[in-house]
Amino acid sequence: MTLDLNLRVISTDTETGAPPVLLIHGFASSADMNWMRSRWVQHFTTHGRDAILLDLPGHGTDPYRNDGSWTPTRIRESIASALAEHGISKVDVLGYSLGARLGWEFAAHFPELVNKLVMGGAASIDPLAAFELDQARAFIDHGEEVHDEYTAKVITIAKAEGSNDFEALFRLIEAIKTDPYVPASKIPACPVLLVAGDHDDLATTMPELRRLLREAGTDSSIHWLPGRNHANAVTSREFKEKAVEFFSI
């Protein structure tokens, strides 16, 4: 059984013949928050590219719409199935944060589907694996103090989006913890652009991904956004321009 990812295609008015761009949002976000509100979709459609949006399990207007496992493995397999159902045989992929991890794994496991990959706010480890669920639940349920600095930071980010359902988010984290991110185990063969703010603490390990790509013989490049951090890099116009340029080469 595949997951309901609420996949939808936003079509361009200026057809270029280029593959559509699959946009994979980050944790505690959504397709609307990550890509519509920050004008990524408009940017791509203006440049003649269809945009494919999806909502990860635990996210979107119906966070509990999926039963069973929410592991990254099942998510990437469901993305492939959803693309096939829509008759889409090739995509460029843009993933941010958790979406970058999923983009790496999707490109590595389904190379026939991916033309190019842009990873924003990426890391060579999965920070959510270290998220302290017990502390987070105690905070949400009883207001107890969160002692783990990273867990507190994620909760703060998640609380900024009032529609987030914390129990649904925690369920996704539980699934992620059972399915570790090991980027060296399978490396994308398509060209890859790595982008992050130079103040992004979560992207300090991003150069490790570049090393893995280089050693595998995969064409790759890295771009740092001056003055940007993990929370605001995704809104950068420079980021949008770099992505469009990379996908157009």
C-alpha positions as CSV (number, residue, x, y, z in Angstrom):
1,M,0.0,0.0,0.0
2,T,1.4,3.4,-1.0
3,L,1.0,6.6,1.0
4,D,-1.4,9.4,0.1
5,L,1.0,12.3,-0.5
6,N,-1.6,14.7,-1.7
7,L,0.4,15.1,-4.9
8,R,-0.6,17.8,-7.3
9,V,0.9,19.4,-10.4
10,I,0.9,23.2,-10.9
11,S,1.3,23.8,-14.6
12,T,3.2,26.5,-16.3
13,D,1.7,28.8,-19.0
14,T,5.0,28.8,-20.9
15,E,5.9,25.2,-21.8
16,T,9.6,24.6,-22.4
17,G,9.7,20.8,-22.7
18,A,11.9,20.5,-19.6
19,P,10.9,18.0,-16.9
20,P,8.7,19.1,-14.1
21,V,10.3,20.0,-10.7
22,L,9.3,17.8,-7.8
23,L,9.4,19.8,-4.5
24,I,9.8,18.0,-1.2
25,H,9.3,20.1,1.9
26,G,11.0,20.0,5.2
27,F,9.9,18.8,8.6
28,A,7.0,20.7,10.4
29,S,6.3,22.5,7.1
30,S,4.1,21.7,4.1
31,A,4.0,22.2,0.4
32,D,2.0,25.4,0.9
33,M,4.3,26.8,3.5
34,N,7.6,25.7,2.0
35,W,6.9,26.3,-1.7
36,M,3.8,28.3,-2.3
37,R,4.1,31.1,0.3
38,S,7.8,31.5,-0.4
39,R,7.0,31.9,-4.1
40,W,9.0,28.9,-5.3
41,V,6.1,27.6,-7.4
42,Q,5.6,30.9,-9.1
43,H,9.3,31.2,-9.7
44,F,9.4,27.8,-11.5
45,T,6.2,28.3,-13.5
46,T,7.4,31.7,-14.6
47,H,10.5,30.0,-16.0
48,G,8.5,27.4,-17.9
49,R,8.6,24.6,-15.4
50,D,5.7,22.6,-14.0
51,A,5.9,22.2,-10.2
52,I,4.9,19.0,-8.4
53,L,3.9,19.5,-4.8
54,L,3.3,16.9,-2.1
55,D,2.7,16.8,1.6
56,L,4.7,14.3,3.7
57,P,2.9,12.0,6.2
58,G,2.0,13.9,9.4
59,H,1.9,17.2,7.4
60,G,-0.7,19.2,5.4
61,T,-4.4,19.7,6.0
62,D,-5.0,16.0,6.9
63,P,-1.9,14.8,8.8
64,Y,-3.4,11.4,9.7
65,R,-4.5,10.5,6.2
66,N,-2.1,7.5,6.1
67,D,-2.1,4.3,8.0
68,G,0.9,2.0,8.7
69,S,4.6,2.8,8.4
70,W,5.7,6.4,7.6
71,T,9.4,5.5,7.1
72,P,11.5,7.3,4.5
73,T,11.8,4.1,2.5
74,R,8.0,3.9,2.2
75,I,7.8,7.6,1.4
76,R,10.2,7.4,-1.5
77,E,8.5,4.3,-2.9
78,S,5.2,6.2,-2.6
79,I,6.6,9.2,-4.5
80,A,7.7,6.9,-7.3
81,S,4.2,5.3,-7.4
82,A,2.5,8.7,-7.4
83,L,4.6,9.9,-10.3
84,A,3.7,6.8,-12.3
85,E,0.0,7.3,-11.6
86,H,0.3,10.8,-13.0
87,G,2.2,9.6,-16.1
88,I,5.4,11.4,-15.1
89,S,8.6,9.6,-16.1
90,K,11.3,12.1,-15.3
91,V,11.7,15.0,-12.8
92,D,14.1,17.4,-11.5
93,V,14.0,17.3,-7.6
94,L,14.3,20.1,-5.1
95,G,14.3,19.0,-1.4
96,Y,14.8,21.2,1.7
97,S,16.0,19.9,5.1
98,L,14.2,16.6,5.6
99,G,13.2,16.9,2.0
100,A,16.9,17.0,1.1
101,R,17.4,13.7,2.8
102,L,14.4,12.2,1.0
103,G,15.6,13.8,-2.3
104,W,19.1,12.1,-1.9
105,E,17.5,8.7,-1.3
106,F,14.9,9.1,-4.0
107,A,17.5,10.0,-6.6
108,A,19.8,7.2,-5.5
109,H,17.1,4.5,-5.5
110,F,15.2,5.7,-8.5
111,P,17.9,7.0,-10.9
112,E,15.7,6.5,-13.9
113,L,13.2,9.0,-12.6
114,V,15.6,11.9,-11.6
115,N,17.3,14.2,-14.0
116,K,19.0,16.6,-11.5
117,L,18.8,17.1,-7.7
118,V,19.0,20.3,-5.6
119,M,19.4,19.8,-1.9
120,G,18.8,22.8,0.4
121,G,19.8,23.0,4.0
122,A,21.2,19.5,3.7
123,A,23.3,17.5,6.2
124,S,25.2,14.2,6.0
125,I,23.3,13.0,9.1
126,D,19.7,13.1,10.0
127,P,19.2,15.5,12.9
128,L,15.7,14.2,13.6
129,A,17.3,10.9,14.6
130,A,18.7,12.7,17.7
131,F,15.3,14.4,18.5
132,E,14.3,13.6,22.2
133,L,10.7,12.5,21.8
134,D,10.1,11.9,25.5
135,Q,11.2,15.5,26.3
136,A,9.2,16.9,23.5
137,R,6.0,15.0,24.5
138,A,6.5,16.1,28.1
139,F,6.7,19.7,27.0
140,I,3.7,19.6,24.7
141,D,1.5,17.6,27.2
142,H,2.6,19.1,30.5
143,G,4.8,22.2,29.8
144,E,7.9,20.5,31.2
145,E,11.3,22.0,30.2
146,V,13.1,20.7,27.2
147,H,16.8,20.2,28.1
148,D,18.1,19.1,24.7
149,E,19.0,22.2,22.7
150,Y,18.3,20.7,19.3
151,T,14.9,19.3,20.4
152,A,14.0,22.7,21.8
153,K,15.0,24.4,18.5
154,V,12.9,22.0,16.4
155,I,9.9,22.5,18.7
156,T,10.2,26.3,18.4
157,I,10.2,26.0,14.6
158,A,7.2,23.7,14.6
159,K,5.2,25.9,16.9
160,A,5.7,28.8,14.5
161,E,3.3,27.1,12.1
162,G,0.0,27.1,14.0
163,S,-1.6,24.3,12.0
164,N,1.1,21.7,13.0
165,D,-0.2,18.6,14.8
166,F,2.6,17.6,17.2
167,E,1.4,14.1,17.7
168,A,1.5,13.5,14.0
169,L,4.9,15.1,13.7
170,F,6.2,12.8,16.6
171,R,4.8,9.8,14.8
172,L,6.8,10.7,11.7
173,I,10.0,11.1,13.9
174,E,9.4,7.7,15.4
175,A,9.3,6.2,11.8
176,I,12.4,8.1,10.8
177,K,14.3,6.7,13.8
178,T,13.7,3.2,12.6
179,D,15.0,3.9,9.1
180,P,18.5,5.5,9.5
181,Y,19.9,8.0,6.9
182,V,23.2,6.5,5.6
183,P,24.0,8.6,2.5
184,A,27.2,6.6,1.8
185,S,25.2,3.4,1.3
186,K,23.6,4.6,-2.0
187,I,24.7,7.8,-3.8
188,P,22.9,9.7,-6.5
189,A,24.3,9.4,-10.0
190,C,22.5,12.5,-11.4
191,P,24.1,16.0,-11.1
192,V,23.6,17.5,-7.6
193,L,23.6,21.1,-6.3
194,L,24.0,21.6,-2.5
195,V,22.7,24.9,-1.1
196,A,22.6,26.3,2.4
197,G,22.9,29.5,4.4
198,D,26.4,30.1,5.7
199,H,24.8,30.5,9.2
200,D,23.0,27.2,9.0
201,D,24.1,25.1,12.0
202,L,22.3,22.0,10.5
203,A,24.3,22.2,7.3
204,T,27.8,22.1,8.7
205,T,28.1,18.5,7.5
206,M,26.9,19.3,4.0
207,P,30.5,19.2,2.6
208,E,30.6,15.5,3.6
209,L,27.8,14.9,1.0
210,R,30.0,16.7,-1.6
211,R,32.9,14.4,-0.8
212,L,30.7,11.3,-1.2
213,L,29.5,12.6,-4.5
214,R,32.9,13.5,-5.7
215,E,34.3,10.1,-4.8
216,A,31.4,8.4,-6.6
217,G,32.1,10.4,-9.7
218,T,28.9,12.3,-9.5
219,D,28.9,15.8,-10.9
220,S,28.2,18.2,-8.0
221,S,28.6,21.7,-6.7
222,I,28.0,23.6,-3.5
223,H,26.7,27.1,-2.9
224,W,26.5,29.1,0.4
225,L,24.0,31.8,0.9
226,P,25.5,34.8,2.7
227,G,23.8,35.7,6.0
228,R,21.1,33.0,5.8
229,N,20.3,30.3,8.4
230,H,18.3,27.1,8.3
231,A,15.0,28.9,8.8
232,N,15.3,31.6,6.2
233,A,17.5,30.2,3.5
234,V,14.5,28.7,1.7
235,T,13.0,32.2,1.1
236,S,16.2,33.5,-0.6
237,R,15.8,34.8,-4.1
238,E,19.4,33.9,-4.8
239,F,18.6,30.3,-3.9
240,K,15.7,30.3,-6.4
241,E,17.9,31.8,-9.1
242,K,20.6,29.2,-8.5
243,A,18.1,26.3,-8.6
244,V,16.5,27.5,-11.9
245,E,20.0,28.0,-13.4
246,F,21.2,24.6,-12.4
247,F,18.1,22.8,-13.7
248,S,18.3,24.7,-17.0
249,I,21.9,23.8,-17.8
